[in-house]
Amino acid sequence: MEQISRALVLLATVLCVAVLVTPGVAHDQPKPPLTFPIDLEKCWSSLFNVNGCVLQLFESVFSGKFGNVGIACCKAFSTIDANCWPHMFPLNPFFPPLIKDNCVHIFPNLQKH
């Protein structure tokens, strides 16, 4: 239970930072003419639907070790639209490609998207 509480506090902190950082950057850069808003709830939903997946991913982000990410989490991660990545991981843009490559390496039958 304590691990879930820590994960929720960590997730809430990261999401707050993402919300605060993203709008500040957006004001400094012109927006493309035909942009559609990203639904962050939809982006995160596939990860939240896999028990422990978000915790596995955040442990990987902070430890740099990807071995604890299971196949169900890798599958969920591989289904997320690439347009979501900059909004989900604004402070670490290199994380999504690293985790996808690691998932394909550990689970070769997992398709790359």
C-alpha angles and dihedrals in degrees: 000000000000090000091054091049091051090048092050092049090048092048092048090050094049092046092049091051090047092051092048096044100043098057092048091054092044092059092057096051129059113246120238111253098246105039122150121205116256116237101221092187090059091045093054097036098087090052094048090051091064112075111245095358097120091049091049091051095047091048087053092049093053100037099037088226118119101181094100094061108106129215094256090054092046090051092050091046092051092056096059116110113251090232088067096059100079090050097043096046105023094153096049113035091169094061100080096055091043094053093044092051091046092050091051090048093050095038106032093182090063109103120233114233 
